[in-house]
């Protein structure tokens, strides 16, 4: 009976000791996940594409393929870039436009990557442990294997000898620069250098290399939104651009390029182009125009697919009359090129990613030294060519730029099927032989006007 009581007491005591709390204390890994304090995120960075991301969220669009209500697919991409030029520099407006060109190219590159991308990946990982004990005695062998191996060609080495060469190479890569510097330092004694080598117990080396390339022809990808994020005095101005492609836009671009303009007529009528642009003499309209870049595809009041191309160019110091003319010429050339690029542009994209890391565990302290470096390269190349007919300046103005207050030319160039038809008609007319006519001028006047307009009555055109 006494033994039975002792057994019961031991059993009750065992239950008391091995409660869940006691078990958790005995096994620290046995933790309730819900009770774990994982901490919280810090401050969210306002990225270069934030404003463009907000637009996509408001439209319920994704980067990539999207669907219209009728099931038609379309592709959306975002491009970004920044301007590191001092805002007080005369070239700042042009540098900002350069950033828009890069962002547009990046957005088109996203479409090319989506179509097809060739990738090559190489990964290498090595883990080495070096440990020894006792005292090494000199070898009594008279054979010098090292010199024998050195005299051989690589193809003649055995698997064992090749393995030793490989290990030596990996060891050399795995040692961090700080340790190598110590080993190469003439002020460090040979004994200290040997101690450093001996103290490295474990080494881990990781290398990751990714190469990708893609190329293709983009036709009919238009800009739907651009945003500039910056204020006077900022050291870096950031901008983003949203581009959109669809089969319908491509068909329209092909029709424009081939001259089959019936496909870009008889659409649902829109607003007049001047109404869609707004009055650039209005400071609010002009302020928004300074953040617009690229080609916008719209419909005019006649139901024609029309292209609007925005471009800017800064007027150099002093903004003389000649500088103003050059700024206007630069903006027109850039705007017209964008229309050519909309019709067809060849895009090449190449990306390289290389990363290596080295991790050394020291035997004496147990400390781990970690070293890493990486290199990321992205190259974009684009080319376009063609003949542009019927492009005209539909609106222009010169204001002080909202960011650096430098006088900057705004130009909006337009293209419509009617304008191209008329350009072809003018060309045919000028190429025809002139008719012989008798000209008589019966107009006499002593009036003088300081400037003005002429030939604007309906009967004059």
Backbone torsions as a table, in degrees:
resi	resn	phi	psi	omega
1	UNK	NA	-40.5	179.1
2	UNK	-64.5	-40.2	178.2
3	UNK	-63.8	-37.5	178.9
4	UNK	-63.9	-41.1	178.3
5	UNK	-64.0	-41.8	178.7
6	UNK	-61.9	-39.7	179.5
7	UNK	-64.3	-43.2	178.3
8	UNK	-63.8	-41.3	178.4
9	UNK	-61.6	-41.5	179.8
10	UNK	-64.8	-39.9	179.5
11	UNK	-65.1	-45.5	178.2
12	UNK	-63.1	-41.6	179.6
13	UNK	-64.2	-37.8	178.8
14	UNK	-64.1	-41.8	178.5
15	UNK	-63.4	-39.9	-178.9
16	UNK	-65.3	-39.7	-177.0
17	UNK	-73.6	-44.2	-174.1
18	UNK	-94.0	53.9	171.6
19	UNK	-75.5	166.6	178.9
20	UNK	-57.2	-37.4	179.2
21	UNK	-65.1	-39.8	179.8
22	UNK	-68.1	-38.2	177.6
23	UNK	-63.9	-39.5	179.5
24	UNK	-65.0	-38.0	178.7
25	UNK	-68.1	-35.6	179.8
26	UNK	-72.4	-27.6	-179.9
27	UNK	-126.3	93.5	-175.8
28	UNK	-60.3	-23.2	-178.7
29	UNK	-76.1	-14.6	-179.4
30	UNK	-85.0	77.7	-174.5
31	UNK	-118.7	137.9	177.5
32	UNK	-69.8	119.3	-177.6
33	UNK	-57.8	-35.5	-177.7
34	UNK	-69.4	-22.9	-178.7
35	UNK	-89.2	-2.6	-177.5
36	UNK	-81.3	130.1	177.0
37	UNK	-87.6	101.8	-177.0
38	UNK	-85.6	-2.7	-178.1
39	UNK	78.8	-177.2	-178.8
40	UNK	-131.0	167.5	178.9
41	UNK	-75.1	159.2	177.5
42	UNK	-87.6	-147.3	-178.4
43	UNK	-79.2	133.2	178.7
44	UNK	-76.6	131.5	179.2
45	UNK	-76.9	137.3	172.6
46	UNK	-80.9	103.9	-172.9
47	UNK	-78.2	170.8	179.8
48	UNK	-62.5	-29.6	-175.4
49	UNK	-99.6	12.3	-172.5
50	UNK	-56.4	-46.6	-177.8
51	UNK	-66.6	-37.3	176.7
52	UNK	-69.1	-38.1	176.2
53	UNK	-60.5	-40.4	179.6
54	UNK	-63.4	-38.3	177.9
55	UNK	-62.9	-45.4	-180.0
56	UNK	-61.6	-40.3	178.6
57	UNK	-64.3	-40.5	-179.7
58	UNK	-66.7	-30.1	179.1
59	UNK	-92.3	-1.9	-176.8
60	UNK	59.8	38.1	177.6
61	UNK	-101.0	152.1	171.9
62	UNK	-108.6	157.2	168.3
63	UNK	-72.6	119.4	-175.4
64	UNK	118.5	-142.0	-175.3
65	UNK	-79.7	137.2	176.3
66	UNK	-134.5	170.1	-176.0
67	UNK	-129.7	134.5	172.1
68	UNK	-81.3	173.2	-177.7
69	UNK	-61.3	-29.6	-179.5
70	UNK	-87.5	6.5	178.5
71	UNK	91.1	-5.5	179.5
72	UNK	-66.8	138.1	-178.5
73	UNK	-92.2	149.2	171.7
74	UNK	-148.4	158.8	-173.5
75	UNK	-115.7	133.5	-179.6
76	UNK	-123.7	136.8	177.1
77	UNK	-141.9	159.6	-179.3
78	UNK	-121.2	137.3	173.4
79	UNK	-122.5	146.4	-178.9
80	UNK	-136.2	157.7	171.3
81	UNK	-165.9	168.6	-179.8
82	UNK	-135.2	161.1	-179.9
83	UNK	-115.4	117.5	179.1
84	UNK	-96.5	3.0	-179.5
85	UNK	-74.6	140.7	176.6
86	UNK	-56.1	132.5	-177.4
87	UNK	-63.6	-19.0	178.0
88	UNK	-83.7	-5.0	-179.9
89	UNK	-75.0	139.9	-179.9
90	UNK	-61.0	-23.9	-177.8
91	UNK	-89.5	5.8	-177.6
92	UNK	-59.1	-48.2	179.9
93	UNK	-58.3	-40.9	178.7
94	UNK	-67.7	-37.1	178.4
95	UNK	-65.3	-36.0	177.3
96	UNK	-66.2	-38.8	176.8
97	UNK	-68.2	-36.0	175.4
98	UNK	-58.8	-41.1	178.6
99	UNK	-62.0	-36.5	177.4
100	UNK	-65.5	-38.1	177.9
101	UNK	-63.3	-43.1	179.6
102	UNK	-64.9	-42.4	179.4
103	UNK	-63.2	-40.8	178.0
104	UNK	-63.9	-41.3	178.5
105	UNK	-65.4	-39.9	178.2
106	UNK	-64.3	-41.6	179.3
107	UNK	-63.8	-40.1	176.4
108	UNK	-68.0	-35.1	177.4
109	UNK	-62.1	-31.2	176.2
110	UNK	-62.3	-38.6	178.2
111	UNK	-68.1	-41.7	178.7
112	UNK	-63.0	-41.9	176.9
113	UNK	-61.6	-38.3	-178.7
114	UNK	-65.7	-37.3	-179.3
115	UNK	-62.1	-42.1	-179.5
116	UNK	176.0	131.0	-178.2
117	UNK	-132.9	129.5	175.2
118	UNK	-92.3	129.9	-175.5
119	UNK	-129.6	143.5	174.0
120	UNK	-129.2	128.1	-178.0
121	UNK	-125.4	135.6	176.6
122	UNK	-131.9	127.5	179.9
123	UNK	-128.8	133.0	177.2
124	UNK	-134.6	133.0	178.9
125	UNK	-137.1	132.7	178.1
126	UNK	-137.0	138.8	176.8
127	UNK	-126.6	125.9	-174.5
128	UNK	-129.3	134.6	174.3
129	UNK	-119.9	131.0	178.1
130	UNK	-123.4	114.8	179.7
131	UNK	-141.8	148.2	178.9
132	UNK	-151.5	159.1	177.1
133	UNK	-146.5	156.8	-178.8
134	UNK	81.5	-173.0	-177.6
135	UNK	-113.6	129.9	-179.0
136	UNK	-82.9	127.9	178.3
137	UNK	-97.9	154.2	-178.7
138	UNK	-64.0	146.3	179.5
139	UNK	-78.4	143.0	178.3
140	UNK	-99.1	4.9	179.6
141	UNK	-73.6	142.1	179.3
142	UNK	-95.8	0.8	-178.9
143	UNK	-91.9	129.5	178.8
144	UNK	-101.3	92.7	-176.6
145	UNK	-68.5	-30.8	-176.5
146	UNK	-63.3	-47.5	-179.3
147	UNK	-65.7	-33.2	178.8
148	UNK	-64.9	-41.2	179.5
149	UNK	-66.7	-37.7	-177.4
150	UNK	-67.6	-26.2	-178.2
151	UNK	-81.7	-10.4	-179.2
152	UNK	-86.7	152.3	168.0
153	UNK	-75.6	158.6	-177.6
154	UNK	-60.1	-37.9	-178.5
155	UNK	-65.6	-23.1	-177.7
156	UNK	-87.6	-8.3	-178.5
157	UNK	-71.6	147.8	174.6
158	UNK	-77.4	169.6	178.3
159	UNK	-58.7	-41.2	-179.8
160	UNK	-62.6	-43.7	-178.6
161	UNK	-68.6	-38.3	176.1
162	UNK	-64.4	-36.4	178.2
163	UNK	-62.6	-40.9	178.8
164	UNK	-64.4	-39.9	177.2
165	UNK	-62.0	-44.2	179.5
166	UNK	-61.3	-45.3	-179.4
167	UNK	-61.8	-41.8	178.8
168	UNK	-61.8	-40.1	178.4
169	UNK	-64.5	-45.1	-179.4
170	UNK	-65.7	-36.9	176.4
171	UNK	-61.7	-41.4	-179.0
172	UNK	-64.8	-38.8	178.9
173	UNK	-71.4	-33.6	-171.9
174	UNK	-76.5	-23.2	-178.2
175	UNK	-74.0	126.8	-175.5
176	UNK	-70.3	157.3	-176.9
177	UNK	-57.2	-36.9	-179.2
178	UNK	-61.4	-43.0	178.8
179	UNK	-66.9	-41.2	178.5
180	UNK	-61.3	-38.9	179.5
181	UNK	-63.6	-38.9	178.3
182	UNK	-65.1	-40.3	-179.3
183	UNK	-68.3	-28.1	179.9
184	UNK	-90.4	-9.6	-178.5
185	UNK	-71.4	121.9	-179.4
186	UNK	-69.8	-19.8	-179.7
187	UNK	-79.9	-10.4	178.1
188	UNK	-93.3	129.9	-176.4
189	UNK	-69.1	161.3	178.6
190	UNK	-61.7	-34.8	-179.8
191	UNK	-66.6	-42.0	179.0
192	UNK	-64.5	-38.6	178.0
193	UNK	-63.8	-39.9	178.6
194	UNK	-65.3	-37.4	178.3
195	UNK	-63.3	-38.0	179.2
196	UNK	-63.9	-44.7	179.2
197	UNK	-62.1	-43.1	-177.3
198	UNK	-69.7	-25.1	-174.6
199	UNK	-77.7	-16.6	178.3
200	UNK	-78.9	108.9	-176.6
201	UNK	-88.5	-52.8	-177.3
202	UNK	-126.2	140.8	177.3
203	UNK	-132.6	140.0	178.0
204	UNK	-131.7	129.8	-178.6
205	UNK	-125.1	129.4	-178.6
206	UNK	-130.5	133.0	178.4
207	UNK	-131.9	134.8	-178.8
208	UNK	-134.1	124.2	-179.0
209	UNK	-133.0	126.9	179.6
210	UNK	-129.3	129.6	176.6
211	UNK	-126.3	132.3	179.0
212	UNK	-137.8	149.5	178.1
213	UNK	-148.6	145.9	178.1
214	UNK	-152.4	152.6	177.9
215	UNK	-153.0	150.1	-179.5
216	UNK	-177.0	173.1	178.9
217	UNK	-106.4	125.8	-179.4
218	UNK	-107.1	126.1	179.4
219	UNK	-129.9	128.7	172.9
220	UNK	80.6	22.3	175.8
221	UNK	-91.0	119.5	-174.1
222	UNK	-111.1	159.4	175.6
223	UNK	-88.1	132.6	178.5
224	UNK	-111.6	-17.1	179.3
225	UNK	-162.8	144.8	172.2
226	UNK	-138.5	144.7	179.5
227	UNK	-136.5	140.9	175.9
228	UNK	-119.2	130.5	-178.1
229	UNK	-116.4	106.4	179.7
230	UNK	-179.9	165.9	177.8
231	UNK	-147.4	162.8	-178.9
232	UNK	-53.8	133.5	178.0
233	UNK	93.8	-12.3	178.5
234	UNK	-64.9	141.7	178.4
235	UNK	-80.1	-20.2	-179.6
236	UNK	-143.6	128.6	178.7
237	UNK	-106.5	132.4	-177.8
238	UNK	-113.8	149.0	178.2
239	UNK	-144.8	155.7	176.8
240	UNK	-139.2	159.2	-175.4
241	UNK	-141.5	139.1	176.9
242	UNK	-110.3	123.8	178.1
243	UNK	-113.6	153.8	-177.7
244	UNK	-138.4	137.3	176.3
245	UNK	-129.1	142.0	173.3
246	UNK	-147.8	163.6	177.9
247	UNK	-62.1	-35.3	178.9
248	UNK	-63.9	-43.8	178.9
249	UNK	-64.4	-37.6	179.1
250	UNK	-65.8	-42.6	178.3
251	UNK	-61.0	-39.4	178.6
252	UNK	-66.2	-42.4	178.6
253	UNK	-63.7	-39.9	177.7
254	UNK	-64.1	-38.6	179.5
255	UNK	-65.6	-38.9	178.4
256	UNK	-66.0	-41.9	-177.3
257	UNK	-69.0	-36.0	-175.9
258	UNK	-92.4	-10.1	-179.0
259	UNK	85.9	7.0	178.0
260	UNK	-84.9	72.5	-167.3
261	UNK	-76.7	-7.6	178.1
262	UNK	-61.8	-27.6	-179.2
263	UNK	-73.0	-16.1	-179.0
264	UNK	-112.2	19.3	174.6
265	UNK	-116.1	171.7	174.8
266	UNK	58.7	36.4	172.8
267	UNK	-89.2	176.7	176.0
268	UNK	-65.5	126.3	-177.3
269	UNK	-60.6	143.2	175.7
270	UNK	-115.5	-160.5	178.5
271	UNK	-85.3	156.7	174.3
272	UNK	-56.7	146.2	-175.6
273	UNK	-59.3	-39.0	179.6
274	UNK	-62.5	-34.3	177.9
275	UNK	-68.6	-40.3	-179.9
276	UNK	-67.8	-34.7	178.5
277	UNK	-74.5	-41.9	-173.5
278	UNK	90.9	169.7	-179.4
279	UNK	-86.2	108.8	-178.9
280	UNK	-67.2	-9.4	173.4
281	UNK	-77.4	-12.7	175.6
282	UNK	-82.8	124.3	-176.3
283	UNK	-59.8	-33.3	179.1
284	UNK	-68.9	-41.4	178.5
285	UNK	-66.4	-41.9	-179.6
286	UNK	-64.0	-39.2	179.8
287	UNK	-60.0	-42.5	177.8
288	UNK	-68.4	-34.8	-177.8
289	UNK	-65.4	-28.4	179.6
290	UNK	-69.6	-10.7	176.2
291	UNK	-109.0	12.9	178.0
292	UNK	-106.0	131.8	-180.0
293	UNK	-139.5	153.4	172.7
294	UNK	89.9	-169.1	-174.2
295	UNK	-105.8	131.5	176.9
296	UNK	-114.2	129.5	179.2
297	UNK	-98.3	120.4	-176.4
298	UNK	-135.5	178.7	175.2
299	UNK	-115.5	137.0	177.7
300	UNK	-92.5	-174.5	-174.9
301	UNK	-70.5	-14.8	178.2
302	UNK	-94.2	6.8	179.3
303	UNK	75.8	25.3	178.8
304	UNK	-100.0	139.1	171.2
305	UNK	-68.8	124.3	-175.4
306	UNK	-125.8	149.3	179.2
307	UNK	-111.5	132.1	175.0
308	UNK	-117.9	123.2	-177.4
309	UNK	-118.9	121.8	-179.2
310	UNK	-99.0	139.0	175.5
311	UNK	-149.7	152.7	179.9
312	UNK	-131.5	153.9	174.1
313	UNK	-153.4	133.7	-178.4
314	UNK	-79.0	145.0	175.5
315	UNK	-90.5	124.5	-173.6
316	UNK	-63.7	169.8	-174.0
317	UNK	-44.5	131.3	-179.9
318	UNK	86.3	-27.2	179.3
319	UNK	46.8	63.0	176.3
320	UNK	-71.0	172.7	178.4
321	UNK	-59.5	-39.7	178.8
322	UNK	-65.9	-41.6	178.3
323	UNK	-63.0	-36.6	178.0
324	UNK	-64.4	-42.2	178.7
325	UNK	-64.0	-40.9	-179.5
326	UNK	-67.0	-37.3	177.9
327	UNK	-63.8	-41.0	178.5
328	UNK	-65.1	-42.4	-179.9
329	UNK	-64.0	-42.9	178.9
330	UNK	-61.2	-44.1	-178.3
331	UNK	-65.3	-41.1	-179.8
332	UNK	-63.7	-44.6	-179.3
333	UNK	-61.1	-43.5	-178.6
334	UNK	-68.2	-37.6	179.1
335	UNK	-66.6	-42.2	180.0
336	UNK	-67.0	-38.4	178.0
337	UNK	-60.2	-38.3	-179.7
338	UNK	-61.8	-33.9	177.7
339	UNK	-67.9	-41.2	176.2
340	UNK	-61.1	-42.6	-179.5
341	UNK	-64.8	-33.5	178.8
342	UNK	-62.7	-39.3	-177.2
343	UNK	-66.9	-45.4	179.9
344	UNK	-166.1	131.9	178.7
345	UNK	-146.4	132.9	177.0
346	UNK	-90.0	126.3	-174.9
347	UNK	-119.1	134.0	172.5
348	UNK	-124.4	132.2	-179.2
349	UNK	-127.4	131.1	176.8
350	UNK	-135.3	131.1	-179.2
351	UNK	-129.9	139.3	177.0
352	UNK	-130.6	135.7	177.0
353	UNK	-132.1	122.6	178.8
354	UNK	-131.1	130.0	177.7
355	UNK	-140.7	139.2	173.7
356	UNK	-138.0	144.5	177.8
357	UNK	-136.9	148.1	179.2
358	UNK	-130.1	132.5	-179.4
359	UNK	-129.3	120.6	-178.5
360	UNK	-118.1	127.9	177.0
361	UNK	-105.2	122.8	-176.1
362	UNK	-87.1	134.8	-176.7
363	UNK	-71.2	-36.5	-173.8
364	UNK	-73.7	-38.8	-175.1
365	UNK	-109.8	-20.9	-175.0
366	UNK	80.7	-1.4	179.9
367	UNK	-70.1	152.9	178.5
368	UNK	-115.5	127.7	176.3
369	UNK	-102.3	127.4	-177.4
370	UNK	-121.6	130.2	178.1
371	UNK	-132.1	137.1	179.9
372	UNK	-148.4	151.0	173.5
373	UNK	-149.0	151.0	178.9
374	UNK	-145.8	155.6	-178.7
375	UNK	-136.8	124.7	-179.7
376	UNK	-122.4	126.6	179.1
377	UNK	-125.7	138.9	175.7
378	UNK	-136.5	123.0	-179.4
379	UNK	-120.6	131.5	177.0
380	UNK	-121.4	138.1	177.9
381	UNK	-138.0	134.8	-178.1
382	UNK	-137.6	148.7	176.3
383	UNK	-145.6	143.8	179.7
384	UNK	-152.1	149.7	177.2
385	UNK	-153.0	156.7	178.9
386	UNK	164.1	174.7	178.0
387	UNK	-107.8	126.9	-178.7
388	UNK	-106.1	123.0	179.7
389	UNK	-121.6	134.3	172.6
390	UNK	86.9	8.0	177.3
391	UNK	-75.2	141.5	-178.7
392	UNK	-145.0	159.6	175.5
393	UNK	-85.2	112.9	-177.6
394	UNK	-93.6	-21.9	177.7
395	UNK	-161.4	146.1	176.9
396	UNK	-158.1	156.5	177.8
397	UNK	-165.6	159.8	176.3
398	UNK	-128.7	117.4	178.4
399	UNK	-124.8	169.4	169.1
400	UNK	-74.2	131.4	-176.7
401	UNK	-61.0	138.8	-178.1
402	UNK	-59.0	-25.5	-175.0
403	UNK	-91.9	-50.2	-174.9
404	UNK	-115.2	4.5	176.6
405	UNK	61.2	21.3	175.4
406	UNK	-87.3	137.0	177.7
407	UNK	-60.7	124.6	-174.1
408	UNK	-135.1	130.1	-178.4
409	UNK	-78.4	130.9	171.1
410	UNK	-106.8	131.6	177.3
411	UNK	-132.5	135.0	172.1
412	UNK	-119.6	115.1	178.1
413	UNK	-101.1	143.2	-178.8
414	UNK	-124.6	153.2	172.3
415	UNK	-135.9	133.5	174.5
416	UNK	-136.4	158.2	176.3
417	UNK	-58.4	-38.2	179.9
418	UNK	-63.8	-39.7	179.0
419	UNK	-65.6	-38.8	178.2
420	UNK	-67.4	-39.3	177.0
421	UNK	-59.8	-44.0	-177.9
422	UNK	-68.0	-36.6	177.1
423	UNK	-62.4	-41.1	177.3
424	UNK	-65.4	-36.9	179.6
425	UNK	-67.4	-42.0	177.4
426	UNK	-61.8	-44.2	-179.4
427	UNK	-59.8	-44.7	179.5
428	UNK	-64.5	-39.4	-179.0
429	UNK	-66.1	-42.9	-178.8
430	UNK	-70.0	-26.8	-179.5
431	UNK	-82.0	-12.6	179.2
432	UNK	-80.0	158.1	-179.0
433	UNK	-71.8	137.8	-179.2
434	UNK	-71.7	149.4	176.7
435	UNK	-92.0	149.5	178.9
436	UNK	-86.3	118.4	-179.5
437	UNK	-131.7	150.8	174.5
438	UNK	-90.4	124.1	-176.7
439	UNK	-106.0	131.1	178.7
440	UNK	-131.4	129.0	-179.6
441	UNK	-107.5	111.8	179.8
442	UNK	-102.7	11.3	-174.6
443	UNK	-92.3	126.8	176.3
444	UNK	-132.5	136.4	179.1
445	UNK	-162.9	144.5	175.2
446	UNK	-104.6	6.6	-177.7
447	UNK	-70.4	148.9	175.0
448	UNK	-133.7	128.5	178.3
449	UNK	-122.9	142.8	-178.3
450	UNK	-89.9	84.3	-177.4
451	UNK	82.6	176.8	179.4
452	UNK	142.0	-169.0	-177.8
453	UNK	-117.2	158.2	178.8
454	UNK	-148.9	152.7	177.6
455	UNK	68.1	36.2	-176.8
456	UNK	-111.9	3.0	173.7
457	UNK	-72.8	152.7	-176.5
458	UNK	-59.2	-31.9	-177.9
459	UNK	-72.8	-14.4	-175.8
460	UNK	-84.9	-9.8	-178.4
461	UNK	-150.0	NA	NA
